[in-house]
Amino acid sequence: MKEIEWKDFEKLEMRTGTILSVEEFPEARNPAYKLVIDFGEEIGEKKSSAQITRRYTLEELPGRQIVAVVNFPVKRIAGFKSECLVLGVLGENKDVVLLSPGQKVPNGSLIG
């Protein structure tokens, strides 16, 4: 494991958001969903591609709060503009368990 400086960690802006909508993403190389996430008034809505199809269905994701990095540059994935990185725990076989707050918090809350 490579150590980083505290100032490097401070560059990441991690926020809470609520998934508004989800759709399949058949163009992606690996199975994924397209998400629209509400990060509150300050940040607004952002889109993300997330490889979370092994553990989550389309129907159970809307309304779920998540944690994401919101200050990465836009990344194009199979023509889709991914604007944030949804965070999760990598399980066996790269199946992802989403990180989420233990209680309901306002969208856009800063993770620290």
C-alpha positions, 0 to 999 in steps of 0.5 A: 500500500502506498501512503499519501499525504493528508493534502492529497486526501483533502483534494477529494470531494466526497458527498452524499447523494440520492439515486434518482433514476437508473437504466441499463447500460448495454454499451458498457464493456462490463455490466453496468447501470447509468445512474442520475444522482441528486447531490443537493442544491450546491452541486445539483444532479450528476450522472455516473456509470456504475458496475453494480449489476451483480448485487442490485436491481434497477428497481431497488436503486432509486431513492437509495443514498450513496457516497461519491467523489464529485470532483473528478473530471468527466470520464467518457464510458462507451459514449456516456458522460460519467460525472462522478465516481460512486464508491463501494466495497469490492467483494469477491469477483469484483461485485460492488457493495455500495457505500452509504450513510448509516442514517438519512442525511441531506444530499450533498453532505460532505464526507470527512 
